[in-house]
Amino acid sequence: MAVQPEGSPCWADAMFSDLEGAKRFYGDLLGWTFGESSTEYGNYTEAYAGGKAVAAVVPPMPGQEGQEGLSQWCLYFAAEDAAATAARIREHGGEVLMEPMQVGDFGTMCLARDPGGVVFGVWQAGTHEGFQAMAEPGAYVWAEVFTREPEKSDAFFPAVFSYRQKDMEDGEMDFRVYDLGERSVLGRMRMTDDFPPEMPPYINVYFTVEDCDAAVAKATELGGVLRFGPMTTPFGRFAAISDPQGANLSLIDITTTEGDMPKLTDVS
């Protein structure tokens, strides 16, 4: 895949205290294979689905070992100039957790947090352009910002990445879609009381599976925890799980759908 336009989700990785355990879980669940760990870059290890790079796993940085809540998926957004994006993040009330840092000739990364506490990454591509596959089995397909302060995310992300916003016409939940040009690239959901109070806001990533029910059965067999679903929607049949190390994600079969697509209203 070519370099994604500015603001497009372009990569995902997660930190795991038990790197080998994570490789076993995701290898068995999503069919991932793994490249050689790069000792030069903190044993960063790429994951492949069907031979295409789809994500990465990495052990904790020195000093972070044993920290609670360490494991979580991080979604990266494409940037033409990571330094300029970092400046916009600060300008609009976000916090830069890791200054733009060049990673060899692969590209430049930055980690940040929105004003409501949602952590995300920024990636300025070099030789590593990001996802080599999307919406294929084992690959990333979608993500949603889960936050208790949606008004902060709604002001922040569109200001940083020039998203247009649409509200879902559904009285039961506060859900918004961020569009880049004519393409919907990210959802935003208000966290309800169904979420444990100790759970911080985060970006929930969806990985594609061929059969959601079979994937959930496999995930629980491997030590994962089912959080929600499976449920069939107009977008696919999906379920939310936590992996054995506590990282949250969703699994979705995009070929099994039910119902009409929801109406979306432009937010002026």
N, C-alpha and C positions, 0 to 999 in steps of 0.2 A: 504494500500500500504506500502511496505517496505521502509526503508530509501533510498533515491535516491543517485546515485553516485555523487561525488564531481562535482560541476558546473551545476548540473541539476536544473532547476526551480522547487522549492519545496513548495512555499507558496506565498500568496498575501494578503495584507491588505491595508486599506485606512483609513485616518483620516477625520472625518466629524464634523464640528461645530454643525450640527443638526443630532445627532446620530439617533434619532427616525425617522426623515425624511428619512435618508439613509436606515434604516431598512424597512420602508414602500415601498420605491422605488424598492429596490432590491428584497424584498419579493414578490411584485406584478410582477416585470419583470422576475425574474429568478426562482421564486418559492422557494426562500430561507426561511428557518426557522432559528431562532437564539437561542443560548444558553443563560444562565444567564451571565450578565455582571460581570466580575471579578473585584471587587473593589480593591482587593489586587494588581492587575496589571493594574491600570488606567482605569477600566471599559472596558477592552479589551473584545470584544464580538465575539464569533465564529459564522460563518454562515454555514448552512448545506443544501445540495441538496440531496434529497432522503435519508436523515438520515446520510449522510457522510460529514465530514468537508471539505469545499472547499475554505474558505477565512475567513477574519475577518474584523470587523469595530471597530473603536476606536475614542473616543472624543479627542479633542486637549489636549496636556499636559498643566499644569498650566503655564500661561504667553503667550501661543500661541493663545488663543481665539481671534477670529476676524481678524486674519491675512489673507491677500488676497492671493488667490491661494493655500490655505492650503490643499484643498481636491485633492488628487491624489493617484492613485493606485501604490503601491510599490511591486515589485517582489523580492522574496528572492531566493538566490542560495544556494544549499546544500554545506556544508563544513564539512570535517572530523575534522578540528581543526580551529575554528573561529579566534583564535589569529594568527595562521600561515597564514591564508588567509588575515587578516588585514595587516600583514607585507608585503605580496606580493602586496597588493593594493598600499601601500605607495611606495614600491620599483619600481613600474611601473607607478608612476606619479599620482595615484589617491589620494583621500582625505578620511580619516576616519572621518565621522561625529559623530558617536557614537561608542565608544570603545566597544569591545566584552563584553557583559553583560549577566550574567546567569539569566534566568527567571525561578526561582524555579527549579523543576526537569524536566520542559518541554524542556529545551535546552538552547543554548547560541545564542544571536543575536548580530548583528553589522550592522550599516548603513554606507554607503559609497557613494562616487561620483566619476565617471570616469573623466579623464582629460578634456573631452568636456562638463561636467556638468550634466551627466545622473546619477540620484540618484537610488540606489538599496540597497537591503538588503542581508545579509549573515545569514544562519541558520545552526547551529550545533545541530542536533537532540538529544533530550533526550527522554522523554516519548512522546513528540509531534513530530511525524515523518514528518509532512507536509500534503500535499493533500491526502485525503483518496479516492478521485476519480478524474479522468482527462478524458477529451473528452466525458463526459456524460452530459446530459442536466443540465444546471446550474453550471457546473464545468469549471475550467480553461482548456484550450487546447493549447494555443500558445502565444508567445509574440515577440515583435520587439522593438529593440532600435531605437528610432527616434532621429537623431542627425544632426546638421549642420556641424559637424567636424568628418565625418566618419573615416578618417585616424587615429584619436586619439582612437576611440572605437575599431577599427580593430587591433591596436597595443596593447591595454590594456586588453580587455576581454580574448583573446586567451592566453595572457601571464599569467594572473591570474588563469584561469580555464582550461588551456591545450586544448582549442578548436582547431579543424581544421576548415579551412575557405574555402567556395566555393562561387564564384560569379555567379549570375544569368545572363544568356546570354539574356539580354533584353536591347536594346539600349535606351529605353525610361526612365529607372530609374536605380539609383545606389542602388542595393540591394545585400546583402551578407547573407549567411547562416552560422551559427556556428554549427559545429557538435561535439558531444561527443561520441567517438568511432564511431559506425555506425549509430548513431541516431542524427537527426537534432533537436536541442533544442532551438534555438533562431535565430531570424532574425535581420538584421541591415539595416535600410533604411536612406538614406540622406534626410533630410527635405528640400523640395523645397520652392519656393516662394508662393506656395499655403497655407503654414502654416503662420498664423499671426506672424509678427516679434516679438511680445511680448511673444509668447508661448515658454517656455523653453524646452530644450530637455528632453525626458522622455522615459520610457519603456511602450509601449502600450500593455495591456493584452487583450486577447481574451477569452470570455466566450461562452460556447456552448449553442445554442438554437435549438429547434426543427423546427422552422419556422422563418427565419430572418425577412421577411416582417411583419409578425404579431408581432414580438418582437419590431421592430422599431416603429410600430404604437402604441404599448403599452407604449414604452419609451417616445414618444413625448406626448402622452396623460397624462403621469405622470409628465410632466414638463422637460423631457430631450430634448436635441437638437441634431438633425441629422447633422453630419459633412460630411459624405461621404457615398455613396451607397444608397440602397443595390446593390451589384455587384456580379455576379457569376463568379467564377474562378475555376481552376483545384483543388483548395484546399477546396472549399465550397462557399456558398453564404454568404457574410459578409457585415457589415456596421459599420462605426465608429460613435460613439455618445459621447456626454458629458452628465453626469447626472445633476440633478437640482442644485447641489452644485459645478459643474464645473470640476469634475473628468472625465478624458477621458478614454474610453475603446472601445473595439470592440465586436460585437456579430456575431457569425458565426454558420451557419447550415452546418455541415461537410458532410451531406448526399446528398446535392444538389451541384453537380459539373458540370463544363463545360470546354471543351478544354483539350489539352494535357499538362501533367506536363512539366514545363520549364526545359531546360537543365542547369545543374550546372557544373562549371569548377573549379577544385581545384586551390587554390591560393598557389603558391610555396613560 
